[in-house]
């Protein structure tokens, strides 16, 4: 055994958030039409809110997760205004990887 101490999640909202996020199996969400609006496009409208289209191809997520350290404590919510910095830090640390399609 690892003898690792696991911190219990005491915040009911956080527990429900994690519990409701558990998924399994294959899923696909498709829409017939999607439109992006950002500065990298010829048809950019600066008066409209910027938006992007993303496609994620994720395979073997479970086996990948089993090869990486799992969270054991210090669970906390991330404020929306700090979310961008958090994602940038994760990408720099290569905690998460994205592949361009």
N, C-alpha and C positions, 0 to 999 in steps of 0.2 A: 504494500500500500504506500501511497505517496506521503501520507501524514500531513497533507495540505489542509489548513483550516479554511473553511468556507464561511463567508459572511452571509448572514440571512438578509433577505430583502424585507425590510420592515414597512416600507411605504406601500400601502394598498394599491395606489394608482400605478406605481412602477411595476408591482407584481402583476396586475391585470394587463398592463401594456405588454409585458414580456409573454405572459400566458396567451394573450390573444394573437401575438405575432408568430406563434409556432405554426409552421406549415409543413406540408409534405407532398410529394408527388410533383407532377409536371403541371405547369400553368402557362397560359398564354392569354395576353390581352391584346386584342387587335381592333383597330378602328379603321374605317374605310378612308378617312381623311384626317390629316393632321397638318398644321401650319405653324412654322416657327417664325419668330421676328427677333433678329439680333443683328448686331453691327457687322457681322461677317457675311451677311446676305445682301445681294443686289437690291432686293425689294424691302429693305429695312425702313420701317416707319418709326422715327424717333419719338413721335407723340404717343405711340402705343407702348405698353409694357414689354420688356424683352422676354423672349421665351426660346427654349431650345428643345430639340428632339434627341432622344437618346435610345440606344438599343443595347441591351445587355444580353450577352450569351454566357450563361453560367452553367458549367458542367462540373460534376463531382464536388459539389459544395460541402457535403458531409465529410468526405475523405480529406478535403483541404482543411476543414475546421478541426478534424482530429489530429492533424499534424501541426497545429498552432496552439499556443497557450490560450487557455480559456479564462474568462474573467472569474475571479474568486472573491472580489470585494471592492470597496470604495465605489459603490454604485452611486451615480448622481445624474441628475438631468442636465442637459446642455441648453443654455439659453439660446434662443433663436439668433440673437445678434452675434453670438460667439460660434455658431455652427460652421460658418465659412472658414474661420481660423482652425477649428478642430479638424475639418476635412482636409485642409491644406497640410496640416501637421501629419495626419495619417498618411497622406499620399507621399510626403517627403520621407517618412519613416518606412515607406513601402509596406505598411500594415494592410493596405488594400490596393488592389491593382485594377486598372481599367484597360481594356484593349479597344483600339479604334477599329470600327468595322469598315 
